């Protein structure tokens, strides 16, 4: 744990034959803690916890909000319209499938002389 009770969030990014899978794990977060925003170029994931009010030196209460924020670029090989998010057993999974209209197979590139 960090700071006396906040667990660290782990992030794994996997590439499969079908696309990318981002796995975000933190046992302190539930599905309701996560929020996802997308632009045409990025997916941003953030998590918030309920505000914890503590007294500061002036005896005023100020909110402390532990959070997780991470932004992932969307490669042009991914079909952004088919990106989905799933949550199960403390894991948030973001599935980003490859576009079907792009040839993903390796190819040979001929080297030409400079004239």
N, C-alpha and C positions, 0 to 999 in steps of 0.2 A: 504494500500500500504506500501511497504518497501522502505527505502532509497529515499523517495521523488518521487515515481512514479512506482516502480516495485511491481506488485501484487504477493501475496504468492500463491504457488501451493498447491492444496489439492490432496491427494491420498487416495482412498478407495479400499479395496480388499474384494471382495465378493466371497463366495463359494455357488454355485448352484448345482442342481442335475447333470448338464451337465459338470461342471468344475469350473474354477476360472475366475473371471472377475476383471481386474484392471482398475479403473477409475481415470484418471488424469485430473484435471480441473485447468485452468488458463486462464482468459479472455484476457491476453496480448499475448498469443501464438496462432499462426495459425498452420495449418497442416504442412506448410513448415518449421516452427521452430523446430519441433520434429524430432528426429533421434532415431532409434532403432537398437541395435546390439544384436545378439544372439550367445551364445556358447552352447554346449550340456548341461551345467549346469545352465546357467544364461541368463536372459534378462535384458539388460541395456537400459534405456530410458534417453535421454538427450535432452535439448532444448536450443537453442541459439537465441539471438536477434542480430540485426545489431550492428556493433561496434559503440560505441560512443566515439569520440575523445575529450579529455579534456586537457587543458594545465596544466602541473605540475610545481613545483617550479623552475625547470631549464628552463622553457619555451619550453620544448620539449613536443610533443604530444605522449600520450600513450593510447593504446586501453583499454577500459573497456567492458567486455562482460558478462552481467548478464546471468546466466544459471541455469538450473535445471538438476540434475543428480540423478538417483535412479536405483539400481540394485535389481532384484528380482530373487530368486532361482527358478529353475524349478523342482518341485517335480517329483519323479519317477512314480507317478500316472497320470501324464499329458502326452498327446501325443504331443511332441515338434514339430513334423512335421505339426501339424494342428493349431498351434498358429497363430492368425491373429490380426491385428490392424485396428481399425476403428476410424475415426474422424468425429465429428458432433457437431456443436454449442459449441465451446470452450472446448469440452471434447475429450480426447484421450482414447479409450477403447481397452484394450488388452484382447482378449478372449483366454483362455487356456483350451481346452476340456480335460476331463479325457480319459485315454486310455480305449478302449473297452475290451481288453483282460485281464483286472484285475477285479476281483470280489470285488465290493465296498460295498457289503452288510455286515452288522454286523454278527459276528458269536460268538458262545460260545467257550471259551477256558477252557479245563479241567485242573485242578490242580493236578499234580502227586506228590506223596511223594518222598522225597530224600532217596535213599537207601544207 
